[in-house]
Amino acid sequence: MRRLLTVLVLALPLSTAAETKVTLLHFSDYHSHAVPFYSEDGERGGIARAIGYLRSEKRAGALVFNGGDTINKGAPAWSDRYGCAEWPWLNGIVDAMAFGNHEADYGMEYLARCQRSIRYPILSANVGEMQRFAVFESRGIRIGVFAVAGSDFSRLVTAPGLSFGDPVEAARAVVHDLRENQRVDAVIMIGHQHSEADYALAKAVPGIDLIFGTHSHLKRELTRIPGTDTWFISPFQYLTYISRVELTFEGGDLSGVRGELVPVDKRMREHRGIARRVRTMQTALERDPRYRDLFMPIAVLPAAILVKDLAGWTLEAMRDAAGADVALSTTSSFRRPLPAGELTMESLRGALPYDNEIVVCTMTGSQLQRLLDESAARRVKDSGSYVLAPAVIDPAGSYRVATTEYQANVAYREFFDCVLTNTGLRVREELRRRLVREAR
């Protein structure tokens, strides 16, 4: 009996010694939201909070990744005033960044200047001008990391000088390279395409252990993609959350995956130096004659307006302004709720960051139903539309449909097989008129 106990005691440390844990952190779709903001879950975000947390985790040995879309031309004003000012703040913290569709918003020359300010690579396996992948070693474990540009980049990125290949083919080639040539112990994808494309990619390309979701601005806890061995987690947007995943390896083999979304809120200790810098820059922004009017009150809201209600108000404003029967807009057009109290154009731009024009076309009932069915199908995949339409659609009827130029020309282009009419009306301006009128 004494001999058996001795064997068991000696065996336990050997099992523990063979187990290695690697922590991965990921944030995405920051879009220049440096200052904390109102959300439906309370105040969230703030680059000073995020850097304080990421820096502490980095010192503890974590690998940190940025999923892309760090800037956003046109809104918020911070982006137009400061561009990629935050990129070098992340030197020594971020290990690699995915190339997002907004990184070239200010042109390729500006992007090149931004790249010169950082020490971490920008990755995209199917953009010829970017680094395909990177390999990092943590606690003796080799982690291969890559990104892809979604199939919509060719329409979303207007800057010349970039070439986009097929994301699935690129992923297949890079996973093979990482597994067979680089001999990594795990393969991680950090962005940048919609969630449904991520799920399809995992099914088409075996060998990806974890995908950090981006581009869809989706909040999703850690889950295994059905029919695959690939895990998925997505941290929403604007530094509302940071994804934290712990990989466990036994003898070099991945044996366990645990993860959570960490809220970026007041419980996070700010990096004091960054917090001072942000306050100084925000004050300068609000006093800048070019942007000062954006921060002046335009109305007082008696109560907060949640995203779904904001969408309803917007669709009504679009329908009425365009004299339409139906109005619809992609869910991605609505990014944040509006808090009770003073409403400014900058807060309205935070809720609707893209100043789309309202376009109109006339559809038959059957065409309209096909469009509505597609929207319902995409909503299941987190990329549908908010719709304002009659409860019953007459297939033989005729309907005047108002939507955004983005939905008609990009997101749902194949479903708008009709002659589009530009109205000259802007979605955000029509909503502003509605909100000001309602607040009186």
C-alpha positions in Angstrom: 0.0 0.0 0.0 2.8 2.4 0.9 4.5 1.7 -2.5 1.3 2.4 -4.4 0.8 5.8 -2.7 4.4 6.7 -3.5 3.8 6.1 -7.2 0.7 8.2 -7.2 2.4 11.2 -5.5 5.3 11.0 -8.0 2.9 10.8 -11.0 0.9 14.0 -10.1 3.7 16.5 -10.6 4.6 15.0 -14.0 1.0 15.5 -15.2 0.9 19.1 -14.0 4.3 19.9 -15.5 3.0 18.8 -18.9 0.2 21.3 -18.8 0.8 24.8 -20.2 -1.7 27.6 -20.4 -1.5 30.5 -22.9 -3.8 33.6 -22.5 -5.0 35.5 -25.6 -6.7 38.9 -25.6 -8.5 40.5 -28.5 -10.4 43.7 -29.2 -11.8 44.9 -32.5 -13.8 47.5 -34.4 -12.5 50.3 -32.1 -13.4 53.0 -34.7 -11.6 55.8 -32.8 -13.8 55.6 -29.7 -11.2 57.0 -27.3 -13.6 58.4 -24.7 -16.1 56.3 -22.6 -19.6 56.3 -23.9 -23.2 55.5 -23.0 -24.4 52.0 -23.7 -27.5 49.9 -22.9 -25.4 48.3 -20.2 -24.1 51.5 -18.7 -21.0 53.5 -19.4 -18.5 51.5 -21.4 -15.2 51.8 -23.3 -12.3 54.2 -23.1 -8.9 53.6 -24.5 -7.2 54.5 -21.2 -9.1 51.8 -19.4 -8.4 49.2 -22.1 -4.7 50.0 -22.2 -4.5 49.8 -18.4 -6.0 46.3 -18.5 -4.1 45.1 -21.6 -0.8 46.3 -20.2 -1.3 44.4 -17.0 -2.3 41.2 -18.8 0.7 41.6 -21.1 3.1 41.8 -18.2 1.5 38.5 -17.0 2.4 36.9 -20.3 -0.7 37.3 -22.4 -0.6 37.7 -26.2 -2.7 40.7 -27.4 -4.4 41.1 -30.8 -6.3 43.9 -32.5 -8.9 42.8 -35.0 -8.8 46.0 -37.1 -11.0 48.9 -38.0 -9.2 51.2 -35.6 -10.2 54.4 -37.4 -13.4 55.6 -39.1 -13.4 58.6 -41.4 -16.3 60.9 -41.0 -17.4 59.9 -37.5 -16.5 60.2 -34.7 -14.8 63.6 -34.9 -11.8 62.1 -32.9 -10.9 60.1 -36.0 -10.9 63.0 -38.4 -8.9 65.1 -35.9 -6.4 62.5 -34.7 -6.5 59.6 -37.1 -4.2 56.8 -35.9 -2.8 58.7 -32.9 -3.6 55.7 -30.6 -1.7 53.2 -32.7 1.7 53.9 -31.2 0.2 53.9 -27.7 -0.2 50.1 -28.2 3.4 49.5 -28.9 4.7 46.9 -26.5 1.1 45.7 -25.8 -0.4 44.6 -29.1 1.4 41.7 -30.8 -0.4 41.8 -34.2 -3.3 43.6 -35.8 -5.7 42.6 -38.6 -6.1 44.9 -41.6 -9.7 46.2 -41.4 -11.7 47.8 -44.2 -11.4 51.3 -42.5 -7.6 51.3 -42.1 -7.2 52.9 -45.5 -10.0 55.5 -45.0 -7.5 58.4 -45.2 -5.6 56.9 -48.1 -2.6 54.7 -48.6 0.0 57.4 -47.9 -1.6 58.1 -44.5 -1.8 54.3 -43.8 1.9 54.0 -44.5 2.7 56.8 -42.0 0.6 55.0 -39.4 2.4 51.8 -40.0 5.8 53.5 -39.5 4.6 54.6 -36.0 4.1 51.0 -34.8 6.2 48.0 -34.0 3.5 45.3 -34.4 2.6 43.9 -37.9 -0.6 44.4 -39.7 -1.8 41.0 -41.1 -4.0 39.9 -43.9 -3.4 36.7 -45.8 -5.4 37.7 -48.9 -4.2 41.4 -49.3 -1.1 41.3 -51.4 0.4 44.3 -49.7 0.1 43.0 -46.1 2.0 40.4 -44.1 0.3 37.0 -44.4 0.8 35.7 -40.8 2.9 35.9 -37.7 4.2 33.3 -35.2 4.5 33.9 -31.5 6.0 31.8 -28.8 4.6 31.8 -25.3 5.7 29.4 -22.5 7.2 27.2 -25.1 4.0 27.0 -27.2 4.1 28.3 -30.8 1.0 30.2 -31.8 0.3 31.0 -35.5 -1.8 34.0 -36.2 -3.4 35.3 -39.4 -6.2 37.5 -40.7 -8.2 37.7 -43.9 -10.0 40.6 -45.7 -13.7 39.8 -46.2 -15.2 39.3 -49.6 -16.8 42.8 -49.3 -13.4 44.7 -49.0 -13.3 45.3 -52.8 -16.5 47.3 -52.5 -15.8 48.9 -49.1 -12.1 50.0 -49.5 -11.9 52.8 -52.1 -8.2 53.6 -51.7 -6.2 52.5 -54.7 -3.1 50.2 -54.5 -4.6 47.2 -52.7 -5.3 43.8 -54.2 -7.8 41.4 -52.6 -7.7 37.6 -53.1 -10.2 35.0 -52.2 -10.3 34.7 -48.3 -11.0 30.9 -48.2 -8.1 30.1 -50.6 -5.8 32.4 -48.7 -6.8 30.9 -45.3 -6.3 27.4 -46.6 -2.8 28.2 -47.8 -1.8 30.0 -44.7 -3.1 27.3 -42.3 -1.2 24.7 -44.3 1.9 26.8 -44.0 1.5 27.4 -40.3 0.8 23.7 -39.6 3.3 22.0 -41.9 6.2 24.5 -42.3 6.0 26.7 -39.1 5.0 23.7 -36.9 2.8 25.8 -34.7 0.8 24.2 -31.8 -2.3 26.4 -32.5 -3.7 28.5 -35.3 -5.7 31.7 -34.5 -7.5 34.0 -36.8 -8.0 37.6 -35.6 -10.2 39.2 -38.3 -11.6 40.8 -40.5 -14.8 39.5 -42.0 -18.5 39.0 -41.1 -19.4 36.3 -38.6 -21.3 34.2 -41.1 -18.1 34.2 -43.3 -16.1 33.2 -40.3 -18.4 30.2 -39.6 -18.2 29.2 -43.3 -14.5 29.5 -43.3 -14.1 27.3 -40.3 -16.1 24.6 -42.1 -14.1 25.0 -45.3 -10.7 25.2 -43.8 -9.9 22.6 -41.0 -7.0 23.4 -38.7 -8.2 26.8 -37.3 -8.4 26.4 -33.5 -9.9 29.8 -32.7 -11.5 32.7 -34.6 -11.8 36.1 -32.9 -14.9 37.7 -34.5 -14.7 41.1 -36.1 -16.5 43.3 -38.7 -20.1 42.3 -37.7 -19.8 44.2 -34.5 -21.2 41.1 -32.8 -21.3 40.3 -29.1 -20.9 36.6 -28.7 -19.5 34.5 -25.9 -17.1 31.7 -26.6 -18.8 28.9 -28.6 -17.7 26.1 -30.8 -18.7 26.5 -34.4 -21.1 23.7 -35.3 -19.6 20.9 -37.3 -16.0 22.0 -36.7 -13.3 21.9 -34.0 -13.0 25.7 -34.2 -14.0 28.0 -31.4 -15.4 31.5 -31.9 -15.7 34.6 -29.6 -16.6 38.2 -30.6 -16.2 41.3 -28.4 -18.8 43.6 -30.0 -17.4 47.1 -30.8 -15.8 50.3 -29.6 -13.9 48.6 -26.7 -17.2 47.7 -25.1 -15.6 44.3 -24.3 -12.3 42.6 -24.7 -12.2 38.9 -25.5 -10.1 36.8 -23.1 -9.3 33.2 -24.0 -7.2 30.7 -22.2 -5.7 27.8 -24.2 -4.5 24.7 -22.3 -1.9 22.5 -23.9 -0.8 19.0 -22.7 2.5 17.8 -24.2 2.2 20.5 -26.9 -1.4 19.4 -27.9 -4.3 21.8 -27.4 -6.5 20.1 -24.8 -8.8 22.9 -23.5 -10.3 26.3 -24.5 -11.9 28.6 -22.0 -13.0 32.2 -22.6 -15.1 35.2 -21.6 -15.9 38.7 -22.6 -14.4 41.2 -20.2 -16.5 44.4 -20.0 -14.5 47.6 -20.3 -16.1 49.7 -17.6 -15.3 51.7 -14.5 -13.9 48.7 -12.7 -10.9 48.7 -15.0 -8.0 50.9 -13.7 -7.1 53.5 -16.3 -3.6 54.0 -17.5 -3.1 57.4 -15.9 -0.8 58.8 -18.6 -3.1 57.8 -21.4 -6.1 59.1 -19.5 -4.5 62.6 -19.2 -3.6 62.6 -22.8 -7.2 61.6 -23.9 -8.7 64.4 -21.7 -6.4 67.0 -23.2 -7.0 65.8 -26.7 -10.8 65.7 -26.2 -10.8 69.3 -24.8 -8.8 70.5 -27.8 -11.2 68.7 -30.2 -14.3 70.3 -28.6 -12.7 73.7 -28.8 -11.5 73.3 -32.4 -13.5 75.7 -34.7 -13.8 72.9 -37.3 -15.6 70.6 -34.9 -17.0 72.8 -32.1 -20.6 72.8 -33.5 -20.7 69.0 -33.2 -20.6 69.3 -29.4 -23.3 72.0 -29.1 -26.7 70.8 -27.8 -29.4 70.4 -30.4 -32.2 68.9 -28.3 -32.9 67.5 -24.8 -34.1 63.9 -24.8 -36.5 63.1 -21.9 -35.4 59.4 -21.9 -32.8 57.2 -23.4 -33.5 55.8 -26.9 -32.4 52.1 -27.3 -31.0 50.9 -30.6 -34.1 49.1 -31.7 -36.3 52.1 -31.0 -33.8 54.4 -32.6 -34.0 52.2 -35.7 -37.8 52.5 -35.7 -37.7 56.3 -35.5 -35.2 56.4 -38.3 -37.3 54.2 -40.6 -40.4 56.3 -40.0 -38.4 59.4 -40.8 -37.0 57.8 -44.0 -40.4 56.6 -45.1 -42.2 59.9 -44.5 -39.4 62.0 -46.0 -39.3 59.9 -49.2 -43.0 59.4 -49.5 -42.5 55.7 -49.5 -44.6 52.7 -48.5 -41.7 50.7 -47.0 -38.4 51.6 -45.3 -35.5 49.4 -44.4 -31.9 49.8 -43.3 -29.2 47.3 -42.3 -28.8 46.6 -38.6 -25.2 47.6 -38.9 -26.3 51.2 -39.6 -27.3 51.6 -35.9 -24.4 51.4 -33.6 -25.2 52.9 -30.2 -28.3 54.0 -28.1 -28.8 57.7 -27.3 -28.7 58.7 -23.6 -31.3 60.9 -21.9 -30.4 64.5 -21.6 -28.6 66.8 -24.0 -28.4 65.6 -27.6 -25.5 66.7 -29.7 -24.7 66.0 -33.4 -21.6 64.1 -32.2 -23.7 61.8 -30.1 -26.1 61.3 -33.0 -23.1 60.5 -35.2 -22.0 58.0 -32.7 -25.4 56.3 -33.0 -25.5 56.5 -36.8 -21.9 57.0 -38.0 -22.5 56.7 -41.7 -24.2 59.6 -43.5 -26.1 57.6 -46.1 -28.4 59.1 -48.7 -32.0 57.8 -48.9 -32.6 56.1 -52.2 -36.0 54.9 -53.5 -37.2 52.4 -56.0 -40.5 50.8 -56.9 -40.9 47.1 -56.5 -43.6 44.5 -57.1 -44.9 42.8 -54.1 -43.1 39.6 -55.0 -39.8 41.5 -55.4 -40.3 43.1 -52.0 -41.2 39.8 -50.3 -38.0 38.3 -51.7 -36.0 41.2 -50.2 -37.8 40.9 -46.8 -37.2 37.1 -46.8 -33.5 37.7 -47.4 -33.4 40.2 -44.5 -35.1 37.8 -42.2 -32.6 35.1 -43.1 -29.6 37.4 -42.6 -31.0 38.5 -39.2 -30.5 34.9 -38.0 -26.8 35.4 -39.0 -26.6 38.8 -37.3 -26.5 40.9 -40.5 -30.1 41.5 -41.4 -32.2 44.7 -41.6 -34.6 46.7 -39.6 -37.9 46.9 -41.6 -40.9 49.1 -41.6 -43.5 47.5 -44.0 -47.1 46.5 -44.2 -48.1 43.3 -42.3 -49.3 41.8 -45.6 -47.6 42.1 -48.9 -49.7 41.7 -52.1 -47.5 39.8 -54.6 -49.2 41.7 -57.5 -49.0 45.1 -55.7 -46.6 47.9 -56.3 -44.5 49.3 -53.4 -42.3 52.4 -53.1 -39.3 51.3 -51.1 -36.9 53.6 -49.3 -33.5 52.4 -48.1 -29.9 53.6 -47.7 -27.5 53.9 -50.6 -25.2 51.4 -48.8 -28.0 48.7 -48.5 -29.1 49.2 -52.1 -25.6 49.4 -53.7 -23.5 47.2 -51.5 -25.0 45.0 -48.8 -28.2 43.9 -50.6 -27.2 44.9 -54.2 -28.5 41.7 -55.8 -32.0 42.2 -54.3 -32.5 45.7 -55.6 -33.2 44.7 -59.2 -35.1 48.0 -59.8 -34.3 51.5 -60.9 -32.9 53.5 -58.0 -33.8 57.2 -57.5 -31.5 59.4 -55.5 -33.6 61.6 -53.2 -30.8 64.0 -52.0 -32.1 63.3 -48.5 -29.7 62.1 -45.8 -30.7 59.5 -43.3 -29.1 61.2 -40.3 -30.5 64.6 -41.1 -34.0 63.3 -41.3 -33.6 61.5 -38.0 -32.2 64.7 -36.5 -35.3 66.6 -37.6 -37.5 64.0 -36.1 -35.7 64.0 -32.7 -35.6 67.7 -32.5 -39.3 67.9 -33.3 -40.2 65.1 -30.7 -38.0 66.8 -28.0 -40.0 70.0 -28.1 
